[in-house]
């Protein structure tokens, strides 16, 4: 597939608390054909760790 499914953009940033649900979201996105773009960004909001992970579709960003 040369374009992302369901009209999704070729570049996405996934964000959320650093928990199992976030890891599942990233894993599902990778299984769809996206790949990680650089490393994650991590911050602390005073209560929990928040993660942001950029992903790109297929060969984008090479």
Secondary structure, DSSP 4 states (H G I P E B T S, - for coil): --S-GGG--SEEEEEEESSHHHHHHHHHHHHHTEEE-S--EEEE-SSSEEEEEEEEETTTT-
